[in-house]
């Protein structure tokens, strides 16, 4: 049950991150959908972060080590590029859009997951 709740929380956090990016960085992130599209993008981001991201981190572990963790920004940007390619309602412009977007999504997800872990009863 906790895994399902955590996945739903990640979907909502990713949808919130895309909403905030489209709201505050309109020169980089353009979103033309409704709230269901935000949830759809959040679900795709949550699933790719759950399935694809660990594989990419294992494969690129030497690069992550050499760059002292900065290559994770490239992984986040690549995942965001794949989601942008898959979803028509989302348009991200330029390399800075992918980097800022990946960074913002990672920060928002980390904050929400940290708050969930603090309030979770043992």
Long-range contacts (C-beta under 8 A, 24 or more apart in sequence): 2-120, 6-113, 6-116, 7-46, 7-50, 9-112, 9-113, 9-116, 10-42, 10-46, 10-49, 10-50, 10-109, 10-113, 11-39, 11-42, 11-43, 11-45, 11-46, 12-39, 12-42, 12-112, 13-42, 13-108, 13-109, 13-112, 13-113, 14-41, 14-42, 14-43, 14-45, 14-46, 14-49, 14-105, 14-108, 14-109, 15-39, 15-41, 15-42, 16-42, 16-108, 16-112, 17-42, 17-45, 17-104, 17-105, 17-108, 17-109, 18-42, 18-45, 18-90, 18-105, 20-104, 20-108, 21-100, 21-101, 21-104, 21-105, 25-97, 25-100, 25-101, 27-93, 28-92, 28-93, 28-94, 28-96, 28-97, 28-100, 28-101, 29-90, 29-91, 29-92, 29-93, 29-97, 29-101, 30-90, 30-91, 30-92, 30-93, 31-89, 31-90, 31-91, 32-89, 32-91, 33-89, 33-90, 37-87, 37-89, 37-90, 40-87, 41-83, 41-87, 41-89, 41-90, 44-83, 44-86, 44-87, 45-79, 45-80, 45-83, 45-105, 48-79, 48-82, 48-83, 49-79, 49-109, 52-79, 52-82, 53-79, 72-106, 73-99, 73-102, 73-103, 75-102, 76-101, 76-102, 76-103, 76-105, 76-106, 77-101, 77-102, 80-105
